[in-house]
């Protein structure tokens, strides 16, 4: 079970996981990177927020809402 912070931001690797990291990052939403980005474009997944010139993140609140919606 994942413990998400109450507020804050998550990077893509924290959402879809990254088995190549040490230690490996488990997936919260087990989809591939291209599937995730297609879902963002289609509106199935939340829109990201730019937090820097080359950094994108998602609000924890949006990811929690997505988990709740997918769980129904």
Secondary structure as UniProt FT lines:
FT   STRAND          9..10
FT   HELIX           12..16
FT   TURN            19..20
FT   HELIX           33..42
FT   STRAND          49..52
FT   TURN            53..54
FT   STRAND          55..59
FT   HELIX           60..71
//
